[in-house]
Amino acid sequence: MNIGSSLLNISAITVGIVLVPLLWLFLFVFLWEDRAYAQSIGFERWTFWLLTAAVVLSLYAETTLFPFDGDYLAINIGGAVIPLVLSAVLFAYFAPPRSRSLPIFLGIFGAEAAAAFAVVVLVPSPVVQTLGVVAVAALATVGAVALPSSVGPTKEVAALVGLSSGVLVLTFAVSSTIPGVGIEVNFPQYLVGPVAAGAVAAILGSYLYGSETGRAVPLAYAATTFGVIVGADLLRQPPLYASSLKGLYVIGGGNYSDLVYLSPLLALAVAYLFLRYTEATHVPASDGAPFDPTSPYGALAEGIRASFSGTAEASLASSREASHAAADQARLLLRIPPPATGRPWEGLPVPSWVAADQANLDSVAQHGPFEPVEAERGAQTARALVGLAHRLARFRFATTVRRAVAYAIDLAVVLVPAILVWYAIMVRAPSVTDVLTTAGGSGYLLLLTASYGFIAFAFLYFVLLASIAGTSVGKRVCGIEVRDRAGRKPGFLRAAVRESPKLIGLSAIGIFAPIGLALALGASVTVAGLPSVVAGAILELVLLAIIAFAVGVSALVAVVAIALSSERQRIGDAWAGTWVLTRRIAPVPPTPAPASSVAPAGPAAPAEGATSASTGS
């Protein structure tokens, strides 16, 4: 026994088991404990849920790109598409403006990838291939450095090209092809690329971004994503098709351990930790993309917690923030323009005492006294104002019935064409039974591709329509739409987070429905002691039960979440920070006031027209 080889194998297995959970843990701590810094460089909390959903997508959601000589090339939604799209979005943070930097980078790196691919295809010698790839990467980096400053953010683009090229070369060097199986990488060499990219990006941070060195963190993530997907998944593809073993080859298809998914997270962690513990200051970037508006319920909860803990000043500040956020949210939902005077409730159909309550709360939150009794009364005032704003605009949140009908329509839209495709594959096969096993040859491979393809197609249907149109066929019919907390269409990544819980039902349908259809078309099942017809009927019922259970449980959880949420959000909405709203609104009548309200007793600046700093009903 080779002890060194055994230890290496044990180490590889151990790292493979613990690395992903450790990176998830890091991401969670990063996004929750250093939120302002994370937001300023493009990483919202929903990024965690996005990358978690990507793991589920990486198991099944694969969309075919094209067939080649009996093989099929596909790309995995979770293992490749989501990391690539996230990397493209991050250009707004490390190489603004994205509208200029992204096309420049794609032009240079795309040409580099094409040239390197030509070297791999045309040159038979592995050593010469590697030297050729190194030469192409070096030329691309030199070309990026030589870009004139007039074309855009040249320093940032040159750094990205150089880092991506370095990762490309290192990944190509440590990966290899197994015909008929796929692409494998060597341990621990595959860790070198992302670790080096993260460290180098962090070192370049001060040169590229001055005091805002955190922008190097998304730079490391994007560079590693682009470098790995070309260095392994593109350049190591050609030998796969020389094999007599035909298969479905998937870019990013290594599930959660795929390099395209794993390596960028490792680079991100290295860059962040390097900067976090080597710099005296920790400066957020100042001009990133706009943040979501504050949730009034989240700010109110902070105010109440701070009141209980005895930190009166923090409690009053959070209570004030909650009441302002509530007024802003009601104004957004009712499509009422911002007030010209700066008073948050002006123009909203609310009782006159609301302005006085808000003025009292603002005054105490700014000037004190910062005492426990004032914190408690401030939290109660904020609670009343948040509740008032909710009653004012709650009719905009779509009902559970509307949402259920819309989902049923959308499910039919994606499922009907899928059934037709599965049916066409089965009736063209020599045997419906064989198409369910590897004995079916190309028919089995085609059905497998179509089965996984349905999951990808259905998921992308929901995501793309939500991000591009803010609605879908079913939602359009039911008069509802998806918006983020700022009233915008959610965008691709946020929509992917929102739709991720649907993967449970879609995966069950995509995997088991084709089998059920084959049984309905006469596929035979052999079970000892049972006639084929009876065994097939039992299996058909089991498959239907699995699908019904997966879809039903998902729907039940969604209904319960909507019922318990003040903003009628299911879990995906809560993760992504989105609402489902009615598309049309009627004129809003004044909202009846609650029986009483509570105002802080401290010094106040009464609103215009108020006769007293106290409140009435």
matplotlib code that plots the C-alpha trace (Angstrom):
import matplotlib.pyplot as plt

x = [0.0, 1.3, 0.8, 1.4, -1.2, -3.7, -3.2, -3.7, -6.9, -8.2, -7.3, -9.1, -12.2, -12.1, -11.7, -14.5, -16.8, -16.0, -15.1, -18.6, -20.2, -17.3, -17.7, -21.5, -20.8, -18.3, -20.8, -23.5, -21.3, -20.0, -23.5, -25.1, -22.3, -20.7, -23.8, -23.1, -19.7, -21.1, -23.9, -21.5, -19.5, -22.6, -23.4, -26.9, -28.2, -30.2, -26.9, -26.7, -30.1, -29.2, -26.0, -27.9, -30.6, -27.8, -26.8, -30.3, -30.2, -26.8, -28.3, -30.9, -31.4, -29.4, -30.3, -29.0, -26.9, -26.4, -25.9, -22.5, -22.0, -24.4, -23.3, -25.1, -23.5, -25.5, -24.9, -26.0, -28.1, -26.8, -23.3, -22.5, -25.2, -25.8, -22.1, -21.6, -24.6, -23.6, -20.1, -21.5, -23.7, -20.7, -19.0, -21.1, -19.1, -15.5, -15.4, -18.1, -19.7, -20.7, -22.1, -18.6, -16.4, -18.3, -18.3, -14.6, -13.7, -15.9, -14.3, -10.7, -11.4, -13.7, -10.9, -8.4, -10.8, -11.3, -7.5, -6.8, -9.5, -8.0, -4.6, -6.1, -8.0, -5.1, -2.1, -1.8, 1.1, -0.1, 3.1, 2.8, -0.9, -0.1, 2.7, 0.3, -2.4, 0.1, 1.2, -2.3, -3.1, 0.0, -0.8, -4.4, -3.1, -0.6, -3.3, -5.6, -2.8, -2.2, -5.8, -6.1, -7.7, -10.3, -12.1, -13.3, -12.1, -8.9, -7.1, -9.9, -10.5, -6.8, -6.7, -9.7, -8.2, -4.9, -6.5, -8.9, -6.0, -4.0, -6.8, -7.4, -3.8, -3.7, -7.0, -6.0, -2.8, -4.4, -7.3, -7.6, -10.2, -11.6, -13.4, -16.9, -16.8, -16.0, -13.3, -11.5, -9.1, -6.2, -6.1, -4.8, -3.6, -7.0, -7.1, -4.1, -6.0, -8.8, -6.5, -4.0, -6.7, -8.2, -4.8, -3.6, -6.9, -6.7, -3.1, -4.1, -7.0, -5.4, -3.8, -7.1, -9.6, -7.7, -9.3, -12.2, -10.2, -13.3, -14.1, -11.3, -13.6, -16.1, -13.2, -11.7, -15.1, -15.6, -12.0, -12.1, -15.5, -14.4, -11.0, -12.3, -15.1, -12.7, -9.7, -11.6, -15.1, -14.2, -10.5, -10.9, -14.1, -12.8, -11.4, -14.7, -16.3, -13.6, -14.9, -17.2, -19.2, -21.9, -23.1, -24.5, -21.6, -22.6, -20.7, -20.8, -22.3, -20.2, -23.0, -22.0, -18.4, -18.0, -15.1, -17.2, -19.4, -16.8, -13.7, -15.2, -16.5, -13.1, -11.5, -14.1, -13.4, -9.6, -9.9, -12.3, -10.3, -7.0, -8.4, -10.3, -7.2, -4.4, -5.9, -6.3, -9.5, -12.5, -14.1, -17.3, -17.5, -19.4, -21.1, -22.4, -25.8, -28.7, -29.8, -33.3, -35.5, -35.6, -38.3, -40.5, -41.1, -37.4, -36.6, -39.6, -38.3, -34.9, -36.5, -38.5, -35.4, -33.3, -36.0, -36.0, -32.2, -32.2, -30.4, -32.8, -31.0, -30.7, -34.3, -35.6, -33.5, -34.8, -38.4, -38.1, -36.6, -39.5, -42.2, -40.5, -40.0, -43.7, -44.8, -42.4, -43.6, -47.3, -46.5, -44.7, -47.5, -50.2, -48.1, -48.1, -45.1, -42.6, -43.6, -42.2, -41.8, -40.0, -42.7, -43.2, -47.0, -47.9, -50.3, -51.2, -54.9, -54.3, -55.7, -54.1, -52.7, -50.3, -48.1, -47.9, -47.0, -44.3, -42.9, -42.8, -41.0, -38.5, -37.7, -37.2, -35.1, -32.8, -32.6, -33.7, -34.2, -32.8, -34.5, -36.1, -39.6, -39.2, -37.8, -40.8, -43.3, -41.3, -41.6, -45.3, -45.7, -43.8, -45.8, -49.0, -47.7, -46.4, -49.8, -51.6, -49.4, -50.0, -53.8, -53.6, -51.9, -52.4, -55.0, -52.0, -50.7, -52.1, -54.4, -53.5, -56.3, -55.0, -51.4, -52.5, -54.5, -51.6, -49.2, -51.6, -51.8, -48.0, -47.4, -49.7, -47.8, -44.4, -45.7, -47.8, -44.9, -42.7, -45.2, -45.4, -41.6, -41.4, -44.2, -42.4, -39.2, -41.0, -43.2, -40.1, -38.1, -38.1, -39.4, -41.0, -39.6, -36.0, -36.1, -36.2, -32.9, -29.4, -30.4, -32.4, -29.2, -29.7, -33.4, -32.6, -30.0, -32.4, -35.2, -32.7, -31.7, -35.4, -36.2, -33.5, -34.1, -37.7, -36.5, -34.1, -36.7, -39.5, -37.2, -35.9, -39.5, -40.4, -37.1, -36.8, -40.4, -40.2, -36.9, -37.7, -41.5, -42.2, -44.9, -45.7, -48.6, -50.5, -49.8, -50.8, -54.1, -54.7, -53.7, -50.7, -46.9, -43.6, -41.7, -38.8, -39.1, -38.2, -41.0, -38.6, -38.7, -36.6, -33.7, -32.4, -30.5, -33.2, -35.8, -33.8, -33.8, -37.5, -38.3, -35.9, -38.5, -40.4, -37.5, -38.9, -42.1, -40.4, -37.7, -40.3, -42.2, -39.2, -37.8, -40.9, -43.5, -41.6, -41.5, -45.2, -45.9, -43.9, -45.9, -49.1, -47.8, -47.3, -43.8, -43.5, -42.4, -41.1, -41.8, -41.5, -44.9, -46.9, -48.3, -46.6, -49.9, -50.4, -46.8, -47.0, -50.2, -48.8, -45.6, -47.8, -49.7, -46.4, -45.0, -48.2, -48.1, -44.5, -45.3, -48.5, -46.6, -43.7, -46.0, -48.6, -46.2, -44.4, -47.8, -48.9, -45.7, -46.2, -49.8, -48.9, -46.1, -48.3, -51.0, -48.5, -46.7, -47.9, -46.9, -48.2, -44.7, -44.0, -40.5, -39.0, -40.3, -38.9, -35.4, -35.4, -37.1, -40.0, -43.7, -46.5, -48.8, -52.0, -51.3, -54.2, -55.2, -58.3, -58.4, -57.6, -60.0, -58.8, -57.9, -59.8, -57.6, -57.1, -58.8, -55.7, -52.0, -49.1, -46.6, -43.3, -43.5, -40.2, -39.6, -41.4, -41.4, -45.2, -46.2, -47.6, -51.2, -51.0, -52.3, -50.5, -47.6, -50.0, -51.9, -55.6, -57.8]
y = [0.0, 3.5, 5.4, 8.8, 8.1, 6.9, 10.0, 12.2, 10.4, 10.7, 14.4, 14.9, 13.3, 15.3, 18.6, 17.6, 17.0, 20.0, 22.7, 23.5, 23.8, 25.9, 28.3, 28.5, 29.3, 32.0, 33.4, 33.5, 35.2, 37.6, 38.7, 38.8, 40.2, 42.6, 43.6, 47.2, 46.2, 43.2, 45.3, 48.0, 45.5, 43.7, 40.9, 41.2, 38.7, 37.1, 36.1, 33.4, 32.0, 32.3, 30.2, 27.7, 27.3, 26.9, 23.7, 22.2, 23.4, 21.8, 18.4, 18.4, 21.6, 21.2, 22.8, 21.3, 23.5, 21.3, 17.6, 16.5, 13.1, 11.3, 13.2, 16.2, 19.2, 21.0, 23.7, 23.5, 26.3, 26.2, 25.1, 27.5, 29.9, 31.4, 32.0, 33.5, 35.9, 36.9, 37.6, 39.8, 41.7, 42.3, 44.4, 47.3, 47.1, 46.4, 47.9, 50.6, 51.5, 47.9, 49.0, 49.7, 47.3, 44.1, 44.3, 45.1, 42.2, 39.8, 40.8, 40.3, 37.2, 35.7, 36.0, 34.5, 31.5, 31.0, 31.1, 28.7, 26.3, 26.3, 25.4, 22.5, 21.2, 21.6, 20.6, 16.9, 17.2, 17.9, 19.8, 22.0, 22.5, 23.8, 26.1, 27.4, 28.2, 30.0, 32.1, 33.0, 34.0, 36.2, 37.9, 38.6, 40.1, 42.3, 43.4, 44.3, 46.3, 48.2, 49.4, 53.2, 54.9, 56.4, 53.1, 52.7, 51.5, 50.0, 49.3, 47.2, 45.4, 44.6, 43.3, 41.1, 39.7, 39.0, 37.3, 35.3, 34.3, 33.1, 31.0, 29.7, 28.5, 27.0, 25.2, 23.8, 22.5, 20.6, 19.2, 16.2, 14.4, 10.9, 10.0, 8.7, 10.0, 13.7, 16.2, 15.6, 17.8, 17.0, 17.6, 19.8, 21.6, 22.8, 25.0, 27.0, 28.9, 30.4, 31.0, 32.8, 34.8, 35.9, 36.9, 38.7, 40.6, 41.7, 42.9, 44.9, 46.4, 49.6, 50.2, 49.7, 51.3, 53.5, 53.3, 51.2, 48.0, 45.9, 46.2, 43.6, 40.9, 40.8, 41.1, 37.9, 36.1, 37.1, 36.3, 32.9, 32.1, 33.1, 31.4, 28.1, 27.7, 28.2, 26.5, 23.3, 23.1, 24.6, 23.6, 20.0, 19.3, 18.1, 14.7, 13.7, 13.5, 11.1, 8.3, 5.6, 6.0, 8.5, 10.7, 13.9, 16.3, 19.2, 22.5, 23.1, 19.6, 18.5, 19.5, 21.5, 20.3, 21.6, 24.0, 26.6, 26.8, 26.1, 28.0, 31.5, 31.2, 30.2, 33.1, 35.4, 34.1, 34.5, 38.0, 39.2, 37.6, 38.9, 42.4, 42.1, 41.1, 42.9, 46.4, 48.9, 50.2, 48.4, 50.9, 50.1, 51.2, 54.4, 54.3, 50.7, 49.9, 51.3, 49.2, 48.1, 50.4, 49.5, 47.1, 48.9, 45.6, 44.8, 48.3, 48.1, 44.7, 46.3, 49.1, 46.8, 44.6, 47.6, 49.0, 45.7, 45.7, 49.2, 51.0, 53.9, 55.9, 53.0, 52.0, 55.5, 55.6, 52.3, 53.3, 56.5, 54.6, 52.1, 54.8, 56.7, 53.4, 52.6, 55.9, 55.5, 52.0, 53.1, 55.9, 53.5, 51.0, 53.7, 55.4, 58.7, 61.0, 61.9, 64.9, 68.2, 69.3, 66.3, 65.3, 61.6, 61.4, 64.4, 63.5, 60.2, 59.7, 59.6, 61.4, 64.7, 63.4, 61.2, 64.1, 65.2, 61.7, 61.5, 64.9, 64.0, 60.7, 62.4, 65.1, 62.6, 60.3, 63.2, 65.2, 62.9, 62.4, 58.9, 57.2, 53.7, 55.1, 57.2, 54.2, 52.1, 54.8, 55.5, 51.8, 51.9, 55.0, 53.4, 50.2, 52.2, 54.1, 51.0, 49.3, 52.3, 52.3, 48.6, 49.0, 51.8, 49.8, 46.1, 45.7, 46.0, 42.6, 39.8, 37.3, 33.7, 32.6, 34.8, 33.6, 29.9, 30.3, 32.1, 29.3, 26.6, 28.4, 28.8, 25.2, 24.2, 26.5, 24.8, 21.2, 20.8, 21.3, 19.1, 16.2, 16.6, 16.4, 13.3, 11.7, 12.3, 10.7, 7.7, 7.0, 7.3, 4.8, 1.1, 0.3, 2.4, 0.1, 0.4, 4.1, 4.1, 2.2, 2.5, -0.3, 2.4, 3.9, 7.3, 7.2, 6.9, 9.7, 11.9, 11.3, 12.0, 15.2, 16.2, 15.3, 17.4, 20.1, 20.5, 21.4, 24.0, 25.3, 25.6, 27.3, 29.8, 30.4, 31.7, 33.6, 35.3, 36.4, 37.8, 39.6, 40.9, 41.6, 41.4, 38.9, 35.7, 34.3, 33.2, 36.3, 38.4, 36.6, 37.2, 40.8, 40.5, 41.3, 40.8, 43.8, 44.3, 46.6, 49.6, 48.9, 47.6, 44.4, 42.0, 41.3, 37.8, 36.9, 38.2, 36.4, 33.2, 33.4, 34.1, 31.1, 28.6, 27.0, 25.9, 23.6, 21.0, 20.5, 21.1, 18.5, 15.9, 16.5, 16.5, 13.3, 11.2, 12.4, 11.0, 7.6, 7.8, 8.8, 5.8, 3.5, 5.0, 4.3, 0.6, 0.3, -3.0, -3.4, -6.7, -7.4, -10.9, -12.4, -9.7, -9.4, -6.7, -4.7, -4.7, -3.8, -1.0, 0.4, 0.3, 2.1, 4.7, 5.4, 5.7, 8.2, 10.2, 10.2, 11.5, 14.3, 15.2, 15.2, 17.3, 19.9, 19.8, 20.3, 23.1, 24.8, 24.2, 25.8, 28.7, 29.2, 29.1, 31.5, 34.0, 33.7, 34.4, 37.3, 40.8, 41.5, 38.2, 36.9, 33.2, 32.0, 32.9, 36.4, 36.8, 35.6, 37.8, 40.9, 40.8, 41.4, 40.1, 43.1, 43.8, 45.5, 48.1, 50.2, 52.2, 55.6, 55.2, 56.5, 57.9, 55.1, 55.0, 55.9, 53.4, 54.2, 55.8, 56.3, 56.7, 59.6, 60.1, 62.6, 64.3, 67.6, 67.8, 69.8, 69.8, 69.4, 72.4, 72.8, 70.7, 72.5, 70.3, 67.9, 65.3, 62.9, 62.3, 59.8]
z = [0.0, -0.9, 2.4, 0.7, -1.9, 0.8, 2.9, -0.2, -1.0, 2.6, 2.5, -0.8, 0.5, 3.8, 2.0, -0.5, 2.5, 4.6, 2.1, 0.9, 4.4, 5.5, 2.6, 3.2, 6.8, 5.8, 3.4, 6.0, 8.6, 6.0, 4.8, 8.3, 10.5, 8.0, 6.1, 5.2, 3.8, 1.9, 0.4, -0.8, -2.9, -4.4, -1.9, -0.5, 2.0, -0.8, -2.4, 0.3, -0.7, -4.4, -4.0, -1.8, -4.5, -7.0, -5.3, -5.8, -9.4, -10.0, -9.2, -12.0, -13.9, -17.2, -20.5, -23.7, -25.9, -28.9, -29.9, -31.4, -33.1, -30.7, -27.6, -26.0, -24.5, -21.8, -19.3, -15.7, -14.3, -10.7, -11.4, -14.3, -15.3, -11.9, -11.1, -14.5, -14.2, -10.7, -12.0, -14.7, -12.2, -10.0, -12.8, -11.5, -8.2, -9.3, -12.8, -13.2, -15.5, -16.3, -19.7, -20.9, -18.9, -19.5, -23.3, -23.3, -21.0, -22.9, -26.2, -24.9, -22.8, -25.5, -28.1, -25.6, -25.0, -28.7, -29.4, -26.5, -27.7, -31.2, -29.7, -27.8, -30.8, -33.3, -31.2, -30.2, -27.7, -24.1, -23.3, -26.4, -25.6, -22.2, -23.5, -26.2, -23.6, -21.4, -24.4, -25.4, -21.8, -21.6, -24.9, -23.7, -20.5, -22.3, -24.7, -21.8, -20.1, -23.3, -23.7, -24.0, -21.1, -23.3, -23.8, -20.2, -16.8, -18.2, -14.9, -13.6, -16.9, -17.2, -13.7, -14.4, -17.6, -15.9, -12.9, -15.1, -17.4, -14.5, -13.1, -16.6, -17.0, -13.5, -13.9, -17.3, -15.9, -13.0, -14.9, -17.3, -19.4, -19.0, -22.2, -21.5, -18.0, -17.8, -16.6, -13.3, -11.3, -9.1, -5.3, -3.8, -6.9, -7.8, -4.7, -5.9, -8.6, -6.4, -3.4, -5.6, -7.3, -4.0, -2.5, -5.6, -6.0, -2.4, -2.9, -5.9, -4.1, -2.9, -6.4, -8.2, -5.7, -3.2, 0.2, -1.1, -1.3, -0.7, -4.4, -4.9, -3.4, -6.2, -8.6, -7.2, -7.5, -11.2, -12.3, -10.8, -12.3, -15.8, -15.5, -14.3, -16.8, -19.7, -18.2, -17.4, -18.9, -22.3, -23.0, -21.6, -23.6, -27.0, -25.9, -24.5, -27.9, -29.3, -27.1, -28.4, -25.2, -25.9, -23.1, -21.8, -20.9, -18.7, -18.2, -14.5, -14.0, -11.0, -8.5, -5.5, -5.8, -9.3, -9.7, -11.4, -8.3, -5.6, -6.8, -6.9, -3.3, -2.2, -3.9, -2.4, 1.1, 0.7, -0.7, 2.0, 4.9, 3.5, 3.5, 6.7, 8.8, 7.0, 6.9, 9.7, 8.2, 6.7, 4.4, 2.5, -1.1, -1.5, -4.9, -5.4, -6.7, -4.7, -1.7, -1.0, 1.1, 4.8, 5.8, 8.4, 10.2, 10.5, 11.8, 14.2, 15.5, 16.1, 18.0, 20.2, 20.9, 21.7, 24.0, 26.0, 26.2, 27.7, 24.8, 24.5, 21.9, 19.5, 20.1, 19.3, 16.2, 14.9, 15.8, 13.9, 10.9, 11.0, 10.9, 8.0, 6.1, 6.7, 5.2, 2.3, 1.6, 1.7, -0.7, -3.1, -3.0, -3.6, -6.3, -4.5, -5.3, -2.5, -0.4, -1.3, 2.3, 3.6, 6.0, 5.4, 5.8, 3.8, 0.9, 2.4, 3.3, 7.1, 10.1, 11.0, 14.3, 12.4, 11.5, 15.1, 16.3, 13.7, 14.6, 18.3, 17.6, 15.3, 17.9, 20.7, 18.5, 17.6, 20.8, 23.7, 26.5, 25.9, 28.7, 28.9, 29.2, 26.0, 24.2, 25.1, 24.1, 20.9, 19.9, 20.6, 18.5, 15.6, 16.0, 15.6, 12.6, 10.9, 11.4, 10.0, 6.9, 6.5, 6.6, 4.1, 1.4, 2.2, -0.6, -3.1, -1.9, -4.1, -2.5, -2.0, -4.4, -7.2, -6.7, -6.7, -9.9, -11.5, -10.6, -11.9, -15.2, -15.4, -14.5, -17.4, -19.7, -19.0, -18.5, -21.7, -24.2, -22.0, -22.1, -25.9, -26.2, -23.9, -25.8, -29.2, -27.8, -26.6, -29.7, -31.9, -29.9, -30.8, -27.3, -24.7, -22.0, -23.3, -23.4, -19.6, -19.3, -20.7, -23.1, -24.9, -26.3, -27.8, -26.9, -23.2, -23.4, -25.3, -22.7, -19.8, -21.5, -22.0, -18.4, -16.8, -19.5, -18.3, -14.9, -16.3, -18.8, -16.2, -13.7, -16.4, -17.5, -14.0, -13.5, -16.9, -17.1, -13.5, -14.2, -17.7, -17.5, -13.7, -14.4, -16.2, -18.3, -15.2, -13.3, -16.3, -16.5, -12.8, -12.9, -10.5, -10.8, -9.0, -7.6, -5.2, -2.2, -4.4, -6.9, -9.5, -11.5, -9.5, -11.9, -12.8, -9.7, -7.3, -9.3, -9.2, -5.4, -5.4, -7.6, -5.9, -3.7, -6.8, -7.6, -5.2, -7.3, -10.6, -9.9, -8.9, -12.1, -14.3, -12.9, -12.3, -14.8, -17.9, -16.2, -15.5, -19.1, -20.3, -18.1, -19.4, -23.0, -22.2, -20.7, -18.9, -15.3, -13.8, -10.1, -8.7, -8.0, -9.7, -13.3, -15.3, -15.6, -11.8, -11.1, -13.6, -12.1, -8.6, -9.8, -11.6, -8.5, -6.5, -9.0, -8.9, -5.1, -5.1, -7.5, -5.7, -2.3, -3.6, -5.3, -2.5, 0.3, -1.5, -2.1, 1.5, 2.9, 0.6, 1.6, 5.3, 4.8, 2.9, 5.6, 8.4, 6.6, 7.0, 3.4, 2.0, 1.2, 0.8, 1.7, -1.7, -1.5, 2.0, 0.9, -2.2, -0.8, -3.3, -3.3, -5.4, -6.1, -7.9, -11.2, -10.9, -8.0, -7.3, -5.6, -1.9, 0.7, 4.0, 6.4, 9.7, 12.6, 15.5, 18.8, 20.2, 19.7, 21.9, 21.5, 23.3, 26.1, 25.5, 23.7, 20.3, 17.2, 16.3, 12.7, 10.8, 11.7, 14.9, 18.0, 20.5, 20.7, 22.2, 20.0, 19.5, 17.8]

ax = plt.figure().add_subplot(projection="3d")
ax.plot(x, y, z, "-o")
ax.set_aspect("equal")
plt.show()
